[in-house]
Amino acid sequence: MRTRMRITSSGRRRLTMAMAATVFAFGAIALSRAHQANADQPRDGRIPLPDIAGSRIPIDTTELTGFLAFTEGAMLANGTRELFAELRVEGRDGSGATRRRPVALAVVLDTSGSMYGDKIEQARRSVLALAEQMHPEDQLAVITYDTAARVVQPLAPVGQVRETLRGRVAAIQSGGGTNIPAGLELGALALSDAPPDLVHRLVLVSDGLDGSGRDLAQLGAEIGQRANAGTTTSSLGVGTDYDERWLTSVADSGRGNYAFLATGGELAGFLSRELEQASTTVADRTSLDLGLPSGWRVAEVYGGSWSGSGVPLGSIFAGERRRVTLRIEAVAGGVGEEPGVGVDLRYRGAREGTDRNLHLGRLSVSVVGDEAQVVASRDVALHAEAVAQRVDHAQAQAIEAWRQGRVEEATQLARDNRERLQQWRAEAPEAAPMLDARITAVNDDLDNFDRPAHSAAGRAHGLRANADRRSRSEAF
């Protein structure tokens, strides 16, 4: 593990450097053994990996690569301590895991009255452009919803409906209210007829506020169940009047993408990326399961969600880079103890359709009696990135305070966030590009806090800033 430290005096410098050298030496031995043991195993994931222990555990299979790590290898004894765990996963590209897979794609399109004019025209063009990019064996369904939902194109192989689809799409009109759950349910029903060997994906497009009265938490649970069964749900907000809370919840529950588009003209590019990602999926139903010690709990998750027993990741496509940061509240015992988290990785390999169920090892942390030992055990760059994830979460709260008219509170929160990022930039120059991007984003927010949040420009800034922040939190 990498070790760097903040030094405040010459005496502390000598003490901390000595401790850091010791931790680095033991860490290097542990990592060397872990990588060597992992290298001796087949990389197809058919048998369990060796029982690796340490503050960093590699992920290395035919389909996936990455690691799970504590940002600090030690914590203070006798108390509840904060630990950050960083999960990095990348879908292998060009390793034999990738081959284009046929896709079953349902486009669920808002056709309420607010879509009238250029938006609905752009939506029609985007759906037809999507169909042109799809392979004949891919399957497409088109669902529209306003006050009610209806099937424009039943799920069918694109090669069989390419000609008739144009007339069906041309007949789409706008009018009525916005019943998002009805559209989602009809889209999911369409995908239920898709063959199991196809990649299942649903894309929700909305430009307004849901008027169904349905409970969002209950709807999210239903979408999550479908994601666990292999159907990814992404969401796209068009314009500045849609319900951000609804669409981000849909994407989070569905393990999919979320984006803000200022105009309908950007819809075609989003649908094209959804198709490309789905067709190069290397792992389906991916989940990292964690066995936490008694008294430990996951307090917050950035860039993902917590199921109560693990981190569900859903589908991962070739070249995709996913990051999830866990903030854990851990009960520390006495000095010398080494509590650990059991780590298991589950997914279905997309190429062969084979289920993988791998025990990756035990993620452990040493309990120590001196704060200097904690500092010496820290991977400063990784810890800085975890802190930045937490700051991003706090900055989203600043945006919300600004939207609610609490401008002074929002400004102070943003300034505190900027100060924390600047402090870590000084301590972790390796992470400077990432931290600089976040500092720039906070400064941009501060500049926009001078304008009314409910103006057209204010609404656009809030939606775009949170969408960009979400994208940063999921990638590395």
N, C-alpha and C positions, 0 to 999 in steps of 0.2 A: 504494500500500500504506500501511497505517497504521503510524506509528512512534512508539514511546514508549521511554523508557530509565530505567534505575535510576542515580541520580546520587549519588556518594559525596563529591565535593569541588567547590569552585567552579571550579577549573581544569578538572576533567573535565567539568563542566557545560558550559562554553563550547566545549570541543573536541567533545563528543558532539553538542551542539545544532547545531553547524555541519555536522558530518557527516550528521546526520539530515536537515537541510534539503536537503542535496545529494541524498541518496538519495531523499527524498520527491519532489523535483522530477523526477528522472529516472524514478522509478517511476510518477508520475502521467502523464508523457508516454507511457511504454510502454503503460500500461493504457488510456489514451485512444485510442491508435492501434489497440490490439488490439480494443477494443470497436467502434470505428468500422469496422475492416476486417470484423469479424464481422457487423455490422449490414448491410453491403452484400451479404451472401450470402443466398440462399434458406434458409429455416429448415427445409426438409423433409429435409435431410441427404443429398440425392442426389448432391452433388458435394463434393469435399474443401474444407475451410475453409482460409483463408490460413495461411501458415507463420508463426504467431505465436511470438515468443520472449520470455521473461521469467520471473520467479519466480512468476507466476500466469497460468494459462491458463483462459479461460472455456469452459464447456460450454453450448451454446445451440442446441437443435434443436427441432423440433415436439414431440417427445415428452419431452425431458429438458432440465433446466437445472442449472447448478452450476458448479464450478470444481475445478481441481487446483492446489495451491500449495505451494511451500516456505514454511515459517514464518519462515525467514531468507533474505535475498537474498544473503548472503555467507558464506564460510567461510575459516578460517585456512589459509594455504599450508603445503605440505610436511608432510603427515601424514595419518593416517586420522581423519576427522571424522564426527561424528554430525549427521545432517540429519533433520528431520521433514518429511514431505509429507502434506498433508491433502487428501483427496478428499471432496467434497460433491456429491451427486447427488439431484435431486428429480424425481419424475414429474409432468409437467405435468397440471393439472386444469382442465377447462373451456376448453382451448385448441384444441379440434378433434381432439386426439389420443385423447380418451376416448369410448368407446361400450361399452356392456355387451357382454361377450363370453361366449358359452356356455362352460361349465366341465365338464371331466371330472375328477371328484374320487373318490379312493379313500380310504376310512377304514379304517385297519388297527388293529384293536382288541384289546387284551390281555384274554383271558378266562381267565387262569390262576387257580389257587385263591385267590390273595390278593385277587381282584376280587369275591369272594363277598359277597352282601348288598347294601348301599346303593350301592356303587360300580358293580356291574353293572346295577342298576336305573337309576341315573342315566345310564349309558352308553346303555342302550336308549332312554331318553327323548330324549337328546341327538341320537342318529342320526335319530330320527323327526322331531324339531324341525328339524333340518338339511334333511331332505327336503321339509318343508313350505315352507321358504324358497327352495328351488331352483326355477328356471323349468322348464317342461316339456321344453325342448330340452337342458337340462343333463343330464349323465350321471353316475350314481353307482354305485360298487361298494363293498360292505362285506365286509371280510376279517376273520376272527378268528384268533387264534393262542394256543395254550398250548404243550403239548409239540410239537404239529404245527400247521399252518395249514390253513384251509379257507375256501371261498368261501360266504358267506351270501347275497350278492346279486351276481350277475355284472354287469359294467358294462352299463348300459342307460339310455336316456332316462327321466328321472324321471317324465315324463307317462305313460309306459307301465307303470310298476311301482309307482306311488304306493300303490295299494290293496293289492297283494300284499305289499309291503315290510313292512307292519305285522306280519303273521303271521310272516314270516321273522325279523324282529328280536325278536319276543316269544319265539322259540324259543332265543335265545342263552342259553347257560348257562356257568357258570364251573367250572374244575377243571383240574388238571394243572400242568405246569411253564411255563417262559417261553422260547420260541424266537423271539427278535426277528427274526433274519435270514430265517426261513421266512415270517413275516408280510410283511416288506418285499418279498421276492422275488415272492410271490403278488400283492401289491398292484401292483407294477411290471408284472407280466405282464398284469394286468387292464387297466391304463392303456395297454398297448401296442396294444390294439385300438381306442383312441379316435381319432376323426378328427383329422388334423393341425391343423385350424383351431381346435380347442378348446384352451383353456388346461388344461394337465395339472398336477395337483397331488395329492400324497399326504400324508396326515396320519397319523403314528404315535402311538398312545396306549399308554403303559406305566405300570405301578405296581410293577414288580419288577426283579430282576436277571436278565440274560440267562444262560441255561444251555446255550446251543448249543455253546460252545467255539470259535466262529468268531473269526478274527482281526479286530479292529476296524478296523485300518488298511486291510486288504484290502476290507472291507465299505464303508468310507468312500470308497475309490477307485471302487467300483462305483456308489455313490450319486452321486458327483461326475460320473461319465460320463453318467448319466441327466440330471443337472442341466444339463450342457453341451448335451444334446440337447433340453432344453426341459421336463423334469419337475422341478418344485420339490418338495422333501420337508421338511415341518415335523415337529416332535416335541413331545410334551406329556407331562410327568411328573405323575402323580396320587399324592397321599399323600407319605410321607417315606421310603419304602423302595426307591425305584427307583435305578438306576445313572445318576447325573448325567453321568458321563464318556461313557457310551454315547449318551445322548439329545442332549447338546450336540454330539457328533461327528457324529451323523446330521444334525442341523439345519445345522451348518456345511458339511458336504459337500454337502447338498442345497440350499444357498442359501435356506433357509427360516427359519421362526420357531421359537423354543423358549420354553416357558413352564413354570412350576411352579404346580400347582394343589393347594391343601391338601386339597380335597374334590372328589369327582366332580361336585358340583352346578355347578361352574364350567365344565364341559366344553362345554356348549351354547354359551356365549358365545365360546369359543375357536374352535369349528367355524364359527360364524356369521361371525367375522372372517376366517377363512381363505377362506370362500366370497366374501365381499365383496371382499377383496383380489384374489383370482384373477379375478373377473369384471370388474374395472376395470384390468387389466394394460395398460400402455401400451408396454412394451418387454420383449421376451423375449431370453434368451441374451446378456445384456449383459456386456461385458467391456472393461476399460480395459487396453490393452497398453502396456508401457513398455520402451523400448530403453535400458538402463543403460550408461553408459560403462565401459570396461575398469577393473577394480579396484573397482567399486561392487557392493554387495550389499544386498538387503533383509534386515535382521537380525530384525525382528519386525513383525507386523501386528496391529493392534487394530481390532476391528469387522469383520473380513473375513479373507480368506486370500490367499496368494500362490501362483500356479500355477507359478512359475519364469520366467514371461515377462510376467505381468500380474495384475490383480485381477479375478477372476470375480465378477459381481454377480447373475447369474441374471435373474429376472423382477422388474420394478419396476412397482408399480401407481400410479394417479393419486393425487397428494398424498403419496406415500411419500417420506420423507427418509432418505437413507442416507449414512453417514459411515464412511470407512475411513482410519486413520492408519498410515502407513508409517514405521518407524524405519530409516533407511538409514545404512550405514557406507560413507562415500565417501572415496576416495583423492584428496587435493588435490594439484595440481601447483604450479607457480610463481605468484607474484603476477601478476595481470593476465589469467590464463587464465579462460575462462568455459565450463566443461564443462556439458553439457546432456543431458536425457533426452527422447528422442522419445516422443510421446504419441499413441496411436491409440485410437479408440472404435469398438467393434463391437456391434451389436445388431440385432434384428428388430423393426421398427415393428409394434405389435400391430394397429393399425387396418387397414392395407393389406397386412400380411404381407410388407413389403419389407425386404430386408437393407440395413443401413447399415454402411458401412466408412469412417470419417472419420479423416483425419489432422488432429489438433488443433493441432499445433505442437511447440515445443521448450521444455521447462521447464529454465531455466538458472540458474546460481548463479555469483557472482563470487568469485574467489580473491583474498584480501586478506592484508596482512601485519600487521594490528593488530586486537586483540580489540575495540577500541572501534568499529571499522567493522562488525564482526559485530553488535554490540549495536545500532548505529544502523540496521542493515538489517532488524531484527526486527519482525515484526508481533506485538506483545506479546500481544494477546488470542488470536490464533490459536495462537501458540506455547504459551500457557498451557493452551489446550484440548488440544493435543497432549500436553503433559506430564501433564495429568489423565488422558488415556487410558492412558499408561504407568503412572501410579499405580494406576489401576483394576486393571491387570494384576497389579501387585505386591500389591494388596489381596486378590485372589483367591488368591495364594500364601499370604498370611497366614491366610485361611480354611482352606486345606488343612493348614497347619502346626497350627492349632488342632484340626482333626479328627483329626490323628495324635497328639495329646497333647502337642505342643510348645508349651505355652501361653505360656511366657516369650518364646520366639522370635516367636510370632505377635503378642504384645502389642507388642514392640519394633518389629517391622516396621510395624505399624499406626500407632504413634506417629510413626515416621519419615515415613510417608506423609502423615499429617495435617500435620506440620510443613512438608512440601514444598508441600502445597496451600495452607496459610496464607501461606507466603512469596509464592506466585504471586498469591494474592488481593490482597495489598498492592501488587504490581507491575502487576496488570491488573484495575482496577476494572470494566472493561467486561465481564469474564467472571465477575463476582462471583456471579450466580445459579447458574451451572453449578458453580463451585467450592464454593459454600456447600452445594449438594446433595450433593456428594461428601464434604465434611467431615462433614456430618450422618450420611452412611452409614458412614463410618469410626468415628465416635463410637458409633454403634449396634452395630457389630461389637465394639468394645472393651467395651461394656456386656455383650454376650452371651458374651464370652470367659470370664466368671466362672462360666458354667454348663457342665456336661458336654456335650461335643460330640455324644455318642451318645445323649443323652436325646431324647425326642420333641420337646421345645421346641428343643433344640440342632440337631437334624437339620433341622427346619422353618426355623430361622433361616438356616442355611448354604445351603440350597437357594434360599430366597427372595432372599437377599442376592446370590447369584451370578446369578440370573435377572434381577434388577433391574439389576445392574451390566452385564450383557450388553445389555439394552435401552437403557441410557444410552449405551453405546459405539457403537451403530449409528445413533442419531438425533442430530439437532442442531436 
